[in-house]
């Protein structure tokens, strides 16, 4: 094995030589980086993370939705089975937290700070300029950047809001949950109202059809008092009676569904189960000063190592008389900071 081969084989180890020689510089860079990182950690604004958790109820209730869907199908009307129950997946409610329908009432409300003063959330998060509509849009965008939502396999939804005041963070997080409940209750009431209108219309029509069927049966018996003597007349009467019986069953089903829809329409029951309300956190979530200091140490060491390697490479190139490197250095001196002097 030649000397050249040996040098090429162990060339990566040569990178450690200038670092070992200038170890004091590396130590100084690490200390300075750690100090600067600690200072930055104290200067950065504090953030407090308030967390609330909830689950979505599977609202099966009285079975009104499935019975109405089946009944509507008999008349050629398509109603989704899950429409009455209002049950949606946990991911639906997690996605709903990102919508203007939920966020706008939250950002336009006022909250009590930790010191007892109330604050406008738009101004608190920095949306102070522009028209009222523009301020709301900016506030929503900033609130979304400070909010994280996750859905667990168990169906539990966790929402965390990080703001500069712990009380405001908890108040806004609980306001998000309240708006979700309001939205789902209103949606359920709207669906129940639509179902009540549908059943009321069908019930009125079915009652009229039942009266017509009963009148047709009565007229047949009135005109054919001796129908017992005729097999044909008995068969016609049996058909009329079956029609009347079917109409009676439809009216009975619609009457029950109508009463249930009237009860469901006035219900004001939230479909979300609150597992954990947000409380003002006792400790800040950001900045983590130890992490910022560690990042400062790593950044300073990275810059110091890069500078040592670049300096050593230029020095070695000048000793070797590499013209391309010398031309680069001259060009830098002519156009760089040396030119200003």
C-alpha positions as YAML, in Angstrom:
chain: A
units: angstrom
residues:
- id: 1
  name: UNK
  ca: [0.00, 0.00, 0.00]
- id: 2
  name: UNK
  ca: [1.51, 3.36, -1.02]
- id: 3
  name: UNK
  ca: [1.63, 6.55, 1.01]
- id: 4
  name: UNK
  ca: [-0.88, 8.15, -1.31]
- id: 5
  name: UNK
  ca: [-3.29, 5.28, -0.80]
- id: 6
  name: UNK
  ca: [-2.81, 5.52, 2.94]
- id: 7
  name: UNK
  ca: [-3.53, 9.26, 2.86]
- id: 8
  name: UNK
  ca: [-6.67, 8.76, 0.83]
- id: 9
  name: UNK
  ca: [-7.86, 5.99, 3.10]
- id: 10
  name: UNK
  ca: [-7.52, 8.08, 6.23]
- id: 11
  name: UNK
  ca: [-8.37, 11.46, 4.66]
- id: 12
  name: UNK
  ca: [-11.56, 11.91, 6.75]
- id: 13
  name: UNK
  ca: [-9.48, 11.74, 9.91]
- id: 14
  name: UNK
  ca: [-7.51, 14.76, 8.72]
- id: 15
  name: UNK
  ca: [-10.65, 16.83, 9.26]
- id: 16
  name: UNK
  ca: [-10.20, 16.37, 12.99]
- id: 17
  name: UNK
  ca: [-6.67, 17.75, 13.04]
- id: 18
  name: UNK
  ca: [-7.51, 21.48, 12.75]
- id: 19
  name: UNK
  ca: [-10.36, 21.01, 15.26]
- id: 20
  name: UNK
  ca: [-8.01, 19.47, 17.81]
- id: 21
  name: UNK
  ca: [-5.47, 22.23, 17.26]
- id: 22
  name: UNK
  ca: [-8.12, 24.94, 17.78]
- id: 23
  name: UNK
  ca: [-10.09, 23.25, 20.54]
- id: 24
  name: UNK
  ca: [-10.01, 26.40, 22.64]
- id: 25
  name: UNK
  ca: [-11.85, 28.24, 19.88]
- id: 26
  name: UNK
  ca: [-14.50, 25.53, 19.85]
- id: 27
  name: UNK
  ca: [-14.92, 25.74, 23.60]
- id: 28
  name: UNK
  ca: [-15.24, 29.52, 23.40]
- id: 29
  name: UNK
  ca: [-17.81, 29.22, 20.58]
- id: 30
  name: UNK
  ca: [-19.85, 26.72, 22.61]
- id: 31
  name: UNK
  ca: [-19.85, 29.01, 25.64]
- id: 32
  name: UNK
  ca: [-20.79, 32.06, 23.63]
- id: 33
  name: UNK
  ca: [-23.51, 30.14, 21.77]
- id: 34
  name: UNK
  ca: [-24.95, 28.81, 25.02]
- id: 35
  name: UNK
  ca: [-24.99, 32.28, 26.59]
- id: 36
  name: UNK
  ca: [-26.62, 33.84, 23.53]
- id: 37
  name: UNK
  ca: [-29.15, 31.01, 23.41]
- id: 38
  name: UNK
  ca: [-30.02, 31.54, 27.06]
- id: 39
  name: UNK
  ca: [-30.46, 35.27, 26.45]
- id: 40
  name: UNK
  ca: [-32.72, 34.57, 23.48]
- id: 41
  name: UNK
  ca: [-34.70, 32.15, 25.63]
- id: 42
  name: UNK
  ca: [-35.36, 34.92, 28.15]
- id: 43
  name: UNK
  ca: [-36.19, 37.48, 25.45]
- id: 44
  name: UNK
  ca: [-38.64, 35.35, 23.47]
- id: 45
  name: UNK
  ca: [-42.29, 35.90, 24.46]
- id: 46
  name: UNK
  ca: [-43.76, 33.25, 26.71]
- id: 47
  name: UNK
  ca: [-46.48, 30.90, 25.51]
- id: 48
  name: UNK
  ca: [-48.94, 28.95, 27.65]
- id: 49
  name: UNK
  ca: [-50.66, 25.89, 26.18]
- id: 50
  name: UNK
  ca: [-54.25, 25.21, 27.31]
- id: 51
  name: UNK
  ca: [-55.73, 21.84, 26.33]
- id: 52
  name: UNK
  ca: [-59.33, 20.66, 26.12]
- id: 53
  name: UNK
  ca: [-60.52, 17.17, 25.17]
- id: 54
  name: UNK
  ca: [-63.88, 15.87, 24.02]
- id: 55
  name: UNK
  ca: [-65.56, 12.95, 22.29]
- id: 56
  name: UNK
  ca: [-68.44, 12.87, 19.84]
- id: 57
  name: UNK
  ca: [-71.58, 11.06, 20.95]
- id: 58
  name: UNK
  ca: [-72.94, 8.39, 18.63]
- id: 59
  name: UNK
  ca: [-76.46, 9.78, 19.11]
- id: 60
  name: UNK
  ca: [-78.71, 6.88, 18.25]
- id: 61
  name: UNK
  ca: [-81.57, 8.24, 20.34]
- id: 62
  name: UNK
  ca: [-85.02, 6.89, 19.66]
- id: 63
  name: UNK
  ca: [-84.25, 5.49, 16.25]
- id: 64
  name: UNK
  ca: [-86.16, 8.29, 14.57]
- id: 65
  name: UNK
  ca: [-83.59, 8.73, 11.81]
- id: 66
  name: UNK
  ca: [-83.61, 5.10, 10.66]
- id: 67
  name: UNK
  ca: [-87.40, 4.79, 10.86]
- id: 68
  name: UNK
  ca: [-87.89, 7.98, 8.87]
- id: 69
  name: UNK
  ca: [-85.34, 6.90, 6.29]
- id: 70
  name: UNK
  ca: [-87.09, 3.58, 5.80]
- id: 71
  name: UNK
  ca: [-90.48, 5.24, 5.67]
- id: 72
  name: UNK
  ca: [-89.31, 7.88, 3.21]
- id: 73
  name: UNK
  ca: [-87.87, 5.16, 1.01]
- id: 74
  name: UNK
  ca: [-91.35, 3.66, 0.62]
- id: 75
  name: UNK
  ca: [-92.45, 6.94, -0.99]
- id: 76
  name: UNK
  ca: [-89.37, 7.33, -3.17]
- id: 77
  name: UNK
  ca: [-87.75, 10.01, -0.97]
- id: 78
  name: UNK
  ca: [-84.07, 9.56, -0.14]
- id: 79
  name: UNK
  ca: [-83.13, 10.54, 3.44]
- id: 80
  name: UNK
  ca: [-79.74, 9.41, 4.80]
- id: 81
  name: UNK
  ca: [-80.10, 7.13, 7.80]
- id: 82
  name: UNK
  ca: [-77.56, 9.11, 9.81]
- id: 83
  name: UNK
  ca: [-79.19, 12.46, 9.12]
- id: 84
  name: UNK
  ca: [-81.46, 12.43, 12.13]
- id: 85
  name: UNK
  ca: [-78.91, 11.33, 14.65]
- id: 86
  name: UNK
  ca: [-76.41, 13.95, 13.66]
- id: 87
  name: UNK
  ca: [-73.55, 11.65, 14.60]
- id: 88
  name: UNK
  ca: [-70.34, 12.49, 12.81]
- id: 89
  name: UNK
  ca: [-66.85, 11.07, 13.08]
- id: 90
  name: UNK
  ca: [-64.37, 12.63, 15.52]
- id: 91
  name: UNK
  ca: [-62.31, 13.77, 12.52]
- id: 92
  name: UNK
  ca: [-65.31, 15.79, 11.33]
- id: 93
  name: UNK
  ca: [-65.35, 17.79, 14.56]
- id: 94
  name: UNK
  ca: [-61.55, 18.18, 14.45]
- id: 95
  name: UNK
  ca: [-61.81, 19.61, 10.94]
- id: 96
  name: UNK
  ca: [-64.70, 21.79, 12.05]
- id: 97
  name: UNK
  ca: [-62.35, 23.59, 14.47]
- id: 98
  name: UNK
  ca: [-60.54, 25.07, 11.45]
- id: 99
  name: UNK
  ca: [-63.64, 26.70, 9.96]
- id: 100
  name: UNK
  ca: [-64.75, 30.33, 10.14]
- id: 101
  name: UNK
  ca: [-68.13, 29.21, 11.52]
- id: 102
  name: UNK
  ca: [-66.39, 28.17, 14.74]
- id: 103
  name: UNK
  ca: [-63.40, 30.53, 14.87]
- id: 104
  name: UNK
  ca: [-65.04, 33.89, 14.15]
- id: 105
  name: UNK
  ca: [-67.15, 34.01, 17.34]
- id: 106
  name: UNK
  ca: [-64.07, 32.98, 19.32]
- id: 107
  name: UNK
  ca: [-61.76, 35.71, 18.00]
- id: 108
  name: UNK
  ca: [-64.42, 38.42, 18.36]
- id: 109
  name: UNK
  ca: [-65.06, 37.67, 22.05]
- id: 110
  name: UNK
  ca: [-63.35, 39.11, 25.11]
- id: 111
  name: UNK
  ca: [-61.54, 37.07, 27.75]
- id: 112
  name: UNK
  ca: [-60.25, 37.66, 31.25]
- id: 113
  name: UNK
  ca: [-56.49, 37.71, 31.61]
- id: 114
  name: UNK
  ca: [-54.56, 36.26, 34.51]
- id: 115
  name: UNK
  ca: [-54.30, 39.71, 36.13]
- id: 116
  name: UNK
  ca: [-58.10, 40.11, 36.06]
- id: 117
  name: UNK
  ca: [-58.40, 42.55, 33.15]
- id: 118
  name: UNK
  ca: [-60.50, 41.67, 30.11]
- id: 119
  name: UNK
  ca: [-58.92, 41.71, 26.69]
- id: 120
  name: UNK
  ca: [-60.08, 41.66, 23.10]
- id: 121
  name: UNK
  ca: [-58.62, 38.52, 21.54]
- id: 122
  name: UNK
  ca: [-58.04, 40.22, 18.17]
- id: 123
  name: UNK
  ca: [-55.83, 42.87, 19.73]
- id: 124
  name: UNK
  ca: [-54.27, 40.37, 22.11]
- id: 125
  name: UNK
  ca: [-52.88, 38.23, 19.31]
- id: 126
  name: UNK
  ca: [-51.81, 41.20, 17.19]
- id: 127
  name: UNK
  ca: [-54.69, 41.82, 14.76]
- id: 128
  name: UNK
  ca: [-55.00, 45.59, 15.31]
- id: 129
  name: UNK
  ca: [-54.94, 47.12, 11.83]
- id: 130
  name: UNK
  ca: [-57.32, 47.27, 8.89]
- id: 131
  name: UNK
  ca: [-61.07, 47.05, 8.58]
- id: 132
  name: UNK
  ca: [-63.08, 44.96, 11.07]
- id: 133
  name: UNK
  ca: [-63.39, 42.16, 8.51]
- id: 134
  name: UNK
  ca: [-59.66, 42.24, 7.81]
- id: 135
  name: UNK
  ca: [-58.90, 42.13, 11.53]
- id: 136
  name: UNK
  ca: [-61.08, 39.06, 11.92]
- id: 137
  name: UNK
  ca: [-59.33, 37.31, 9.02]
- id: 138
  name: UNK
  ca: [-55.88, 38.08, 10.43]
- id: 139
  name: UNK
  ca: [-56.95, 36.99, 13.92]
- id: 140
  name: UNK
  ca: [-58.30, 33.67, 12.58]
- id: 141
  name: UNK
  ca: [-55.05, 32.96, 10.73]
- id: 142
  name: UNK
  ca: [-52.95, 33.73, 13.81]
- id: 143
  name: UNK
  ca: [-55.21, 31.65, 16.03]
- id: 144
  name: UNK
  ca: [-54.88, 28.69, 13.66]
- id: 145
  name: UNK
  ca: [-51.09, 28.95, 13.85]
- id: 146
  name: UNK
  ca: [-51.31, 28.75, 17.63]
- id: 147
  name: UNK
  ca: [-53.73, 25.81, 17.69]
- id: 148
  name: UNK
  ca: [-53.05, 22.09, 17.28]
- id: 149
  name: UNK
  ca: [-55.76, 19.44, 16.98]
- id: 150
  name: UNK
  ca: [-55.26, 15.68, 17.12]
- id: 151
  name: UNK
  ca: [-57.66, 12.74, 16.88]
- id: 152
  name: UNK
  ca: [-56.83, 9.56, 18.78]
- id: 153
  name: UNK
  ca: [-57.78, 6.05, 17.73]
- id: 154
  name: UNK
  ca: [-60.21, 5.87, 20.63]
- id: 155
  name: UNK
  ca: [-62.18, 8.78, 19.17]
- id: 156
  name: UNK
  ca: [-60.87, 11.31, 21.68]
- id: 157
  name: UNK
  ca: [-60.21, 14.75, 20.16]
- id: 158
  name: UNK
  ca: [-57.52, 16.91, 21.76]
- id: 159
  name: UNK
  ca: [-57.21, 20.63, 20.97]
- id: 160
  name: UNK
  ca: [-54.36, 22.74, 22.35]
- id: 161
  name: UNK
  ca: [-54.23, 26.52, 22.14]
- id: 162
  name: UNK
  ca: [-50.98, 28.35, 22.87]
- id: 163
  name: UNK
  ca: [-51.17, 32.05, 23.82]
- id: 164
  name: UNK
  ca: [-49.19, 34.58, 25.87]
- id: 165
  name: UNK
  ca: [-51.61, 34.53, 28.82]
- id: 166
  name: UNK
  ca: [-52.68, 31.26, 30.51]
- id: 167
  name: UNK
  ca: [-56.17, 32.47, 31.41]
- id: 168
  name: UNK
  ca: [-56.85, 33.78, 27.91]
- id: 169
  name: UNK
  ca: [-55.57, 30.53, 26.39]
- id: 170
  name: UNK
  ca: [-57.92, 28.47, 28.59]
- id: 171
  name: UNK
  ca: [-60.87, 30.77, 27.95]
- id: 172
  name: UNK
  ca: [-60.42, 30.70, 24.19]
- id: 173
  name: UNK
  ca: [-59.99, 26.91, 24.16]
- id: 174
  name: UNK
  ca: [-63.23, 26.43, 26.12]
- id: 175
  name: UNK
  ca: [-64.94, 28.91, 23.79]
- id: 176
  name: UNK
  ca: [-63.96, 26.66, 20.87]
- id: 177
  name: UNK
  ca: [-65.71, 23.73, 22.54]
- id: 178
  name: UNK
  ca: [-68.79, 25.85, 23.28]
- id: 179
  name: UNK
  ca: [-69.00, 26.93, 19.63]
- id: 180
  name: UNK
  ca: [-68.74, 23.31, 18.50]
- id: 181
  name: UNK
  ca: [-71.64, 22.38, 20.76]
- id: 182
  name: UNK
  ca: [-73.68, 25.35, 19.50]
- id: 183
  name: UNK
  ca: [-73.08, 24.39, 15.89]
- id: 184
  name: UNK
  ca: [-74.03, 20.74, 16.36]
- id: 185
  name: UNK
  ca: [-77.16, 21.58, 18.37]
- id: 186
  name: UNK
  ca: [-78.34, 24.05, 15.73]
- id: 187
  name: UNK
  ca: [-77.64, 21.53, 12.98]
- id: 188
  name: UNK
  ca: [-79.59, 18.84, 14.81]
- id: 189
  name: UNK
  ca: [-82.50, 21.19, 15.39]
- id: 190
  name: UNK
  ca: [-82.53, 22.13, 11.70]
- id: 191
  name: UNK
  ca: [-82.54, 18.47, 10.67]
- id: 192
  name: UNK
  ca: [-85.30, 17.70, 13.17]
- id: 193
  name: UNK
  ca: [-87.34, 20.60, 11.80]
- id: 194
  name: UNK
  ca: [-86.93, 19.26, 8.25]
- id: 195
  name: UNK
  ca: [-87.97, 15.80, 9.42]
- id: 196
  name: UNK
  ca: [-90.99, 17.22, 11.22]
- id: 197
  name: UNK
  ca: [-92.06, 19.08, 8.08]
- id: 198
  name: UNK
  ca: [-91.64, 15.92, 6.00]
- id: 199
  name: UNK
  ca: [-93.62, 13.71, 8.39]
- id: 200
  name: UNK
  ca: [-96.32, 16.36, 8.85]
- id: 201
  name: UNK
  ca: [-96.84, 16.60, 5.09]
- id: 202
  name: UNK
  ca: [-96.84, 12.84, 4.64]
- id: 203
  name: UNK
  ca: [-99.17, 12.36, 7.61]
- id: 204
  name: UNK
  ca: [-101.72, 14.80, 6.15]
- id: 205
  name: UNK
  ca: [-101.56, 13.05, 2.77]
- id: 206
  name: UNK
  ca: [-101.76, 9.56, 4.33]
- id: 207
  name: UNK
  ca: [-104.80, 10.51, 6.44]
- id: 208
  name: UNK
  ca: [-106.57, 11.75, 3.33]
- id: 209
  name: UNK
  ca: [-105.70, 8.54, 1.48]
- id: 210
  name: UNK
  ca: [-106.95, 6.49, 4.45]
- id: 211
  name: UNK
  ca: [-110.28, 8.32, 4.43]
- id: 212
  name: UNK
  ca: [-110.61, 7.68, 0.70]
- id: 213
  name: UNK
  ca: [-109.86, 3.98, 1.19]
- id: 214
  name: UNK
  ca: [-112.38, 3.69, 4.04]
- id: 215
  name: UNK
  ca: [-115.03, 5.53, 2.00]
- id: 216
  name: UNK
  ca: [-114.40, 3.25, -0.99]
- id: 217
  name: UNK
  ca: [-114.82, 0.18, 1.22]
- id: 218
  name: UNK
  ca: [-118.02, 1.56, 2.77]
- id: 219
  name: UNK
  ca: [-119.50, 2.41, -0.64]
- id: 220
  name: UNK
  ca: [-118.68, -1.07, -1.93]
- id: 221
  name: UNK
  ca: [-120.46, -2.72, 1.02]
- id: 222
  name: UNK
  ca: [-123.40, -0.33, 0.64]
- id: 223
  name: UNK
  ca: [-123.80, -1.20, -3.04]
- id: 224
  name: UNK
  ca: [-123.22, -4.94, -2.63]
- id: 225
  name: UNK
  ca: [-125.08, -6.05, 0.49]
- id: 226
  name: UNK
  ca: [-125.22, -9.65, -0.76]
- id: 227
  name: UNK
  ca: [-121.47, -9.83, -1.56]
- id: 228
  name: UNK
  ca: [-121.20, -12.97, 0.57]
- id: 229
  name: UNK
  ca: [-122.95, -14.88, -2.20]
- id: 230
  name: UNK
  ca: [-120.41, -13.88, -4.87]
- id: 231
  name: UNK
  ca: [-116.76, -15.03, -4.82]
- id: 232
  name: UNK
  ca: [-115.85, -12.13, -7.13]
- id: 233
  name: UNK
  ca: [-117.38, -9.54, -4.83]
- id: 234
  name: UNK
  ca: [-115.71, -11.12, -1.79]
- id: 235
  name: UNK
  ca: [-112.32, -10.88, -3.55]
- id: 236
  name: UNK
  ca: [-112.91, -7.21, -4.42]
- id: 237
  name: UNK
  ca: [-113.84, -6.45, -0.82]
- id: 238
  name: UNK
  ca: [-110.73, -8.23, 0.44]
- id: 239
  name: UNK
  ca: [-108.56, -6.06, -1.83]
- id: 240
  name: UNK
  ca: [-110.24, -2.92, -0.53]
- id: 241
  name: UNK
  ca: [-109.75, -4.06, 3.06]
- id: 242
  name: UNK
  ca: [-106.02, -4.73, 2.45]
- id: 243
  name: UNK
  ca: [-105.64, -1.23, 1.00]
- id: 244
  name: UNK
  ca: [-107.40, 0.23, 4.04]
- id: 245
  name: UNK
  ca: [-105.25, -1.79, 6.46]
- id: 246
  name: UNK
  ca: [-102.04, -0.66, 4.69]
- id: 247
  name: UNK
  ca: [-103.15, 2.97, 4.88]
- id: 248
  name: UNK
  ca: [-103.91, 2.55, 8.59]
- id: 249
  name: UNK
  ca: [-100.43, 1.19, 9.27]
- id: 250
  name: UNK
  ca: [-98.83, 4.06, 7.34]
- id: 251
  name: UNK
  ca: [-100.87, 6.63, 9.29]
- id: 252
  name: UNK
  ca: [-99.92, 4.99, 12.61]
- id: 253
  name: UNK
  ca: [-96.21, 4.96, 11.71]
- id: 254
  name: UNK
  ca: [-96.28, 8.56, 10.52]
- id: 255
  name: UNK
  ca: [-98.17, 9.66, 13.64]
- id: 256
  name: UNK
  ca: [-95.47, 8.18, 15.89]
- id: 257
  name: UNK
  ca: [-92.69, 9.66, 13.75]
- id: 258
  name: UNK
  ca: [-94.38, 13.06, 13.76]
- id: 259
  name: UNK
  ca: [-94.65, 13.15, 17.54]
- id: 260
  name: UNK
  ca: [-91.01, 12.05, 17.90]
- id: 261
  name: UNK
  ca: [-89.84, 14.70, 15.45]
- id: 262
  name: UNK
  ca: [-91.71, 17.39, 17.39]
- id: 263
  name: UNK
  ca: [-89.95, 16.33, 20.58]
- id: 264
  name: UNK
  ca: [-86.59, 16.10, 18.84]
- id: 265
  name: UNK
  ca: [-86.98, 19.57, 17.37]
- id: 266
  name: UNK
  ca: [-87.10, 21.27, 20.75]
- id: 267
  name: UNK
  ca: [-84.21, 19.31, 22.24]
- id: 268
  name: UNK
  ca: [-81.13, 21.31, 23.20]
- id: 269
  name: UNK
  ca: [-78.74, 18.49, 24.07]
- id: 270
  name: UNK
  ca: [-75.08, 18.82, 23.05]
- id: 271
  name: UNK
  ca: [-73.71, 15.94, 21.00]
- id: 272
  name: UNK
  ca: [-70.18, 16.38, 22.36]
- id: 273
  name: UNK
  ca: [-69.01, 14.88, 25.63]
- id: 274
  name: UNK
  ca: [-66.46, 17.07, 27.37]
- id: 275
  name: UNK
  ca: [-63.70, 14.89, 28.76]
- id: 276
  name: UNK
  ca: [-61.47, 17.71, 30.00]
- id: 277
  name: UNK
  ca: [-62.11, 21.43, 30.06]
- id: 278
  name: UNK
  ca: [-59.14, 23.73, 29.47]
- id: 279
  name: UNK
  ca: [-57.63, 25.22, 32.63]
- id: 280
  name: UNK
  ca: [-55.01, 27.98, 32.84]
- id: 281
  name: UNK
  ca: [-51.64, 26.18, 32.71]
- id: 282
  name: UNK
  ca: [-49.25, 26.81, 35.58]
- id: 283
  name: UNK
  ca: [-46.10, 26.48, 33.47]
- id: 284
  name: UNK
  ca: [-45.22, 27.99, 30.15]
- id: 285
  name: UNK
  ca: [-44.90, 25.70, 27.14]
- id: 286
  name: UNK
  ca: [-42.52, 27.99, 25.22]
- id: 287
  name: UNK
  ca: [-39.75, 28.95, 25.13]
- id: 288
  name: UNK
  ca: [-37.89, 26.00, 26.65]
- id: 289
  name: UNK
  ca: [-34.75, 27.84, 27.68]
- id: 290
  name: UNK
  ca: [-32.62, 24.71, 27.98]
- id: 291
  name: UNK
  ca: [-33.56, 23.70, 24.44]
- id: 292
  name: UNK
  ca: [-32.87, 27.19, 23.07]
- id: 293
  name: UNK
  ca: [-29.49, 27.25, 24.84]
- id: 294
  name: UNK
  ca: [-28.63, 23.82, 23.44]
- id: 295
  name: UNK
  ca: [-29.56, 24.98, 19.95]
- id: 296
  name: UNK
  ca: [-27.35, 28.03, 20.46]
- id: 297
  name: UNK
  ca: [-24.41, 25.80, 21.42]
- id: 298
  name: UNK
  ca: [-24.95, 23.58, 18.37]
- id: 299
  name: UNK
  ca: [-25.28, 26.55, 16.02]
- id: 300
  name: UNK
  ca: [-22.12, 28.21, 17.38]
- id: 301
  name: UNK
  ca: [-20.15, 24.96, 17.14]
- id: 302
  name: UNK
  ca: [-21.37, 24.44, 13.59]
- id: 303
  name: UNK
  ca: [-20.26, 27.91, 12.55]
- id: 304
  name: UNK
  ca: [-16.91, 27.53, 14.33]
- id: 305
  name: UNK
  ca: [-16.16, 24.11, 12.77]
- id: 306
  name: UNK
  ca: [-17.13, 25.38, 9.31]
- id: 307
  name: UNK
  ca: [-14.92, 28.44, 9.74]
- id: 308
  name: UNK
  ca: [-11.96, 26.36, 10.89]
- id: 309
  name: UNK
  ca: [-12.29, 23.96, 7.97]
- id: 310
  name: UNK
  ca: [-12.64, 26.76, 5.41]
- id: 311
  name: UNK
  ca: [-9.66, 28.65, 6.86]
- id: 312
  name: UNK
  ca: [-7.52, 25.52, 6.91]
- id: 313
  name: UNK
  ca: [-8.47, 24.68, 3.32]
- id: 314
  name: UNK
  ca: [-7.55, 28.16, 2.09]
- id: 315
  name: UNK
  ca: [-4.23, 28.05, 3.96]
- id: 316
  name: UNK
  ca: [-3.37, 24.65, 2.48]
- id: 317
  name: UNK
  ca: [-4.35, 25.83, -0.99]
- id: 318
  name: UNK
  ca: [-2.08, 28.89, -0.72]
- id: 319
  name: UNK
  ca: [0.82, 26.73, 0.39]
- id: 320
  name: UNK
  ca: [0.22, 24.45, -2.58]
- id: 321
  name: UNK
  ca: [0.14, 27.47, -4.89]
- id: 322
  name: UNK
  ca: [-3.29, 26.72, -6.37]
- id: 323
  name: UNK
  ca: [-3.96, 29.54, -8.78]
- id: 324
  name: UNK
  ca: [-7.74, 29.09, -8.80]
- id: 325
  name: UNK
  ca: [-7.92, 29.58, -5.05]
- id: 326
  name: UNK
  ca: [-5.56, 32.58, -5.17]
- id: 327
  name: UNK
  ca: [-7.71, 34.17, -7.87]
- id: 328
  name: UNK
  ca: [-10.80, 33.58, -5.74]
- id: 329
  name: UNK
  ca: [-9.16, 35.24, -2.74]
- id: 330
  name: UNK
  ca: [-8.07, 38.22, -4.84]
- id: 331
  name: UNK
  ca: [-11.55, 38.61, -6.28]
- id: 332
  name: UNK
  ca: [-13.04, 38.51, -2.80]
- id: 333
  name: UNK
  ca: [-10.64, 41.15, -1.59]
- id: 334
  name: UNK
  ca: [-11.48, 43.43, -4.51]
- id: 335
  name: UNK
  ca: [-15.26, 43.10, -4.20]
- id: 336
  name: UNK
  ca: [-15.62, 42.22, -0.54]
- id: 337
  name: UNK
  ca: [-15.22, 44.15, 2.72]
- id: 338
  name: UNK
  ca: [-11.57, 45.02, 1.84]
- id: 339
  name: UNK
  ca: [-12.88, 47.17, -1.01]
- id: 340
  name: UNK
  ca: [-14.85, 49.33, 1.37]
- id: 341
  name: UNK
  ca: [-11.73, 50.10, 3.33]
...
